[in-house]
Amino acid sequence: MNILLLSPWLPWPPFDGARIRILETLRYLARRHCVSLVTTVRRSEEVPNISELNGFCERIITAILSDQTSVVLRRLSTGLVRGRPLIESFHYDSHLAKQVNRLTSQYAYDIIHIEFPFLAPYLRAVSPRSRARKVLSMHNIESIRFERELQYSSPTARWFLIRCNRFFFKSWEKKALREFDGITAVSDRERVWIQQYALAAKVELVPNGVDTAYFQPTPTSKGVRSVVFTGLMEHPPNVDAVTWFCDKIFPVLRRKLPDLCFKIVGRKPHPKVLELGKRQGVHVTGEVADIRPYIAESLALVVPLRSGGGTRLKILEAMAMGCPVISTTLGAEGLEVTAGRNVLIADTTDQFISQILTLLASPEMANEIAKAGRNLVVEKYDWRLCLSRLEHLYDKLLGANEGHRAPMRTQQEPVLEA
């Protein structure tokens, strides 16, 4: 197949769940298909990263979509005048839309694959001559994610924009769904929600996954008693999670276990997270070259999430490494886990404290949880298993007997500045 894939970000380096999923999608599709990538970079320093994707893409078309405040405000105001939701305006670039039109006019694509519903406006730039089926990859349900975030956030510029986006354009996400022939969901719960609003689309469950060969159990003495949290540390749900853990849970644990450490591992720590690193026993690493050693040496991965959406790759990565996971119900939602068997669930401060103390008191139980978690991801959540469902959706949309076009010559096109 010839596939045109639109992503809101260059998926390199893959430092968060969205970029990891997009990169794994490119890697999987490149094995059998020809993929052209259309994406943006936020600053010129990111341009060298484009070459990292050459092995997966037939062509890469980019534009620099500045995140400077004055430029963002100009995009948002232009979008409001045109009746476009704020989240769509934030990610929209007219130069890139012209490239979408050029590509779909010059090349015959079988599939136009879009990551996230807020990129739906680019469909209006697709050439009328294109016969490509339009597929949307839903990483989460944005409207639900934003509603949850508002519950635990204080008034900030982001808080104001989310409220405005919700107030003025409540139905933007549901409208976007109707523009696609096929849609993927990461969990069965989200699949049901999507089917309510995209009655004409084929909806396929394509879960998040993990590279089970890269994330493997590693022998370690675990002499240092620690728990760990991993993720992009400017992401508001992650900031709220570690703040709650440090304020309400960790102080009680430290009184019982004075040598216990809490490691917050991830890129771009928010100033609030950096402040947490000043507390005794709390270590904020910032970006690290490899998160695996931090997971390997920890008693457990803690996931004290109270907001957010989709499914958490951090849980799958820890399970793949044989590291027990203690998560809120919301943090583990959408994953086919069983409480007490392959994951431990804690929704209150007392429950988190109890579960961590139980793991320390019973190494045998910790080992059983770890083994069951590893078995689960190998059987159900390896990326190849998960993404084969995406390919199945493509086949259903195109028809089992429809011939696909020949591969195109590999070439990389120049970066286009916005």
N, C-alpha and C positions, 0 to 999 in steps of 0.2 A: 504493500500500500504506500501511497504518497500522503504524508500527514503534515499539516501545518499546525504547529503548537504555539499558543500564545501564553506567556507567563508574565505576571506583574513584576518579577524580579529575575535577575540573572541567578540561576541556581548554583552558583559557585562563589565563594566556598559554601558548602552545605551546612550552615551553622544553626539552622532551626528546622522544625518539623516540616514546614511548607517547602523549603528548598530541598530538603532531603527527599521528600516524596516526588517532587518535580524531577530532580536529578535521577532518581531510580526509575521513573517513568521513561525518561529519555534513554537511559541505559538499556532498559528492557526492550523498548520499541526498536532501537537501533540494531538489534540482533537480526531482525527479519524485515524491517521496513525502512523507508527513506523519510527522514524527519527534517523539516525546516523549522527553526526556532525564531520567534519574534518576541523580543523582550526589551526591558529598559535597564539602564544602570543609573545610579543616583549621582555619581560624580566621576570625573575622568580617571581617577585612580583605579577604578574598578575595571577599566577597559582591558588591561592585560589578562584578566581572569577569563575573558572570552575564549582564549586559546585552549583552556582546559576542557572545553566542550566539543572541540573539533572532531574527536573520535566518535561522537554520538550523532552529529548533525550534518546534513547535506549542506545547509547554509544557515548562517546566523545573522539576523538583522536586528540591530539595536538602535536605540535613541537614548540620549542622556536626558532623563526626566528629573530636573533639579528638585531637591527637597528644601531649598532655601525658602524662608518664610514668605518673602515678597512674591516669589514665583508661585508658590503653592496657593497663596491668597488670590492671585490673578486667575489661576486655573479654577479655583472654587467659585469665584464670582462669575466667571464666564459660564461655568456649568449651571449656576443658578438662573442666569438669564435664559439659558436654553432649556430649563426645566429638568436638569440632570441631577440626580442625587449626589450629595457631597462625596461619598465614598467612590462613586464612579468618576467624578471630576478629578479627584485626587490622583487617580491612576491613568487618566486619559491624556494622550498626546496626539495632536493632529498630524504631525510628521509621520508618526508610526502608523496612523490610520491610512495615510497615503501609501505606505509601503505594503500594507495588507491588501489594498486595492490593486497595486501593481503586481504583487505576487499571484493573487487569485485571477488576475487577467492573463498573466503570462504562462502560468503553470496549471496543470490539471491535478487538483488534489482530491483524494478520496474522502479524507476526514479533515475537518477544521476543529481542533481540540483546544478548548479554552480552560485555563486554570482560574477558578474563582468567578462567581457571577458578576462581580463589579467590572469585569472586562467585557461584558456583553455589548457595550456600545460599539466595539470594534466590528461587530457583525454587520453593522450598517455600511461599513466600508468594503465588504466583500463584493467582488464583481458579480453582477446579475447573471453572468454566463456560468458561474461556478455551479457545479452539481454536487459539491461536497456535502456530506452529512455533517451536522454541527453537534459536537459533543462537549458537555460541560463537566468538569471535575470539581465536585463540591468537597472542600477540605473540612468544612463545618457549615452550620447554618448561621450566617452572620448576624441576623436579627436576634436570634436567641443568645448568641455569644455577647452581643452588645448589651442586651437587657441584663444579663448576669453581671457584666462588668460594672454597670451603673450602680448596682446594689452595694458594691464594696469600694467605690472610688469617690474621692472628694472633688469638689469643683476645680477643674483645670481647663486649659484650652481643649484638650482631647475630650474631656467630659462634656464640654459645651457643644463640640462638633457632633458627638454621638447623639446627644439629645436633639439637636437640630435635625440631624439626618433622620432620626426616628420620627420626629414630629411632622416634618414636611413631606417625607417620602416613605411612609410606612410600608407601602406595598412594592417597593422597587425590586426586592429580591424575588418575590413571587412572579412579578411581570417578567423578570429576566429568565426565569426557568422556562417560560412558554416559548422562548425563542430557539430552543434546542430540540434536536431529534432524539438525542440520548443524553442521559445524566448519570453520573456515578455518585454513590454515597459511601461514606466510610463506615457506617454502622447501620444496623437494621432499623433502629429507631429513626435515624435521619432519612433512610430510604422511604419509610412510611410517610413521613412529613412531606418529602418531595413529591411523592405520588399524588398527594392531595391537591397540589397546585400545578402539576405538569401532566395533565391527564393524557395528552397525546404523545408524550415522550416514553421511550423505553428506559427504565431505570434499573441500574445494575449495582449490586453491592460489591465494591472494590475496596476492601479494608486497607488501612495503613499496615505496613509490614516492617521487617527488619532483616538485615543481612546476617543470617545465622552463621555464616562462615567467618565473618569479620568479628562479630560479637559472640565470643565463646567463653565458657567457664575457664578461669585462670587460677591455677594453684597459688594460694597466698596464705601467709601465716595469720593475717588479720590481727596482728599484735596491737595495733592502734584501734581503739574502739571509736567508731565514727559512723554517722549516718550522712547521706548525701542527697542533694537535690541538683538536677541538671536541667539546663534550658537556656533560652535567650533571656537574659536577665534585665532587659528593658521592657519586656512584654508585661503589660499590667497584671494579668492573672498570676504570672509567676512572681511579680513583686509582692502582690498581696499574699500569696501562699507562704513565702519565706518570712515575711513580716509577721504574719499570724503565728507561724511556728516559733520564731524567735521571741515573740512577746508572751505567748501563752503556754507553750509546750516545753521548749528547751530549758527555760530557767528551772522548772520543776525537775526535769531529768538531771540537770547539772547538780542539783542538791543531793540527789540520790547517787549519781555517778559523776564525781568531780573530774574524771579524766575523759568524759565523752566529748567528742568533737562533732560539729555540724559544718559540713563543707558545701558551699554554694558554688557550683561549677557552671560557668557559662559566659558567653560573650556579652559585651556592652552592659555591665551592671549599672542599674539606675542609681542615682545619688542616694536614695533611701536604702538600697542594698549595700552600697559602700559603707554607709553608717552602721549597718548591722555588723559588718566585719570588724568594727572596733570593740565589739563585745567579747568577753572572755569565752573562748571555746568555739567561736564562730569564725570560719575562714572563707573569705571571698576570693576566688582565684582569678576571676575574669576569664578571658579567652585562653584555652589550653589547646595544645596540638592534638591531644588524644584524651578523650574522657574515660577510656576503658580502665586505666590504672586506678582512677578515683572510685569507680564502681566496684572494681575487684577487691579493693581493700576495705570496703564498707560493710557494716553489719546489715544495712538495708538501704534501699532507695525510698525516701519519704516523698509523698506526693500530696501535700496538704492544700490542694486546689479547691477554691470555693467559687470560681467562675471560669469561663472559657467554653470552648466547644470542640467538636471533632473527637478524635481519639489520640492518646498520648504516646508518641514514639518513645519517650523516655522510659515508659513502663515496659515496652517490648524489648528495648535494648538491655535493660537491667535483667529481665527474665532470661533473655538469650545468654547472658553471662552467668546465670546461676546465682543471681543476687536477689534475695527476698524483697518484695515490694509491699509497702504499707501506704495505702491510698484512701482518700475520701471516696465515697460512692460516686460523686461527680467526676473525680479525677480518673476513675476506672470505667466510666460509662462507655458503652459502645463496644467494649472488648468482651469476648466470651470467656470471662474468668469466673472462678468459683471461690467465694470467700472461704477462707480456712483451708483451702486445698492448694491453690497456686497463687493466691494473693491474700493479704490481710487488709481488712477494711476498718477504717477509723474515721468517724465524722465529728468527734468531739475531742477536746484536749485530753480528757481522762482516757478515752479510747486509744489515742496515739501513744500516750505514756504507757498504758498497759501493754499494748502490742510490742513496743520496743523492749520493755522489761521482760516480756515473755520470750522474745527471741534470744535475749542474752542468757536467760535462765535455762533455755532448752535448745542447745545446739542441734539436737536430733530433729526437732521440729523445724528449725531454720533450714536444715539440709533437705528435709522433705518438701518444704515449700519451694526451695530453690530448684530441685529436680523437676517438680511438677510444672513450674513456670517454664523451664527450658523445654520440656517435652511439648508444652502447649504451643510455643512459638514455632518450633520445628514442624509440628503437624499442621498448623493453621495460618501462621503469620510470616512465613518466609516470603520475601518480595516476589519471587518468581511465581509462587502460588497465587498471591493476591493479584498481581498485575495480569495474570493470564485471563482474569475475568474482564479486564478492560479490552483485551484483544477479542474476547468473545462478544462483547458489546459491539465493537466495530463490525465484526462478521455479521451479526444480526441486522445491523443497520444497512449494510451493503448488500446483503443477500448471499447465501452460501455459494451460489453458482456464478456470482458476478466476477468477471476477471478484473485483476488489478493492473495498474499501469506499471511500465518498466521503471527501474530505478533511474534517478537523475544523476548527472555528473556532480561530484563533490566540488564545492567552491565556497569560500567565505567572502561575504560582501563587506564593504567598508562600514565603519561606525558612522551613524548619522546623528549629528548633534541637534538637540531640540532647541 
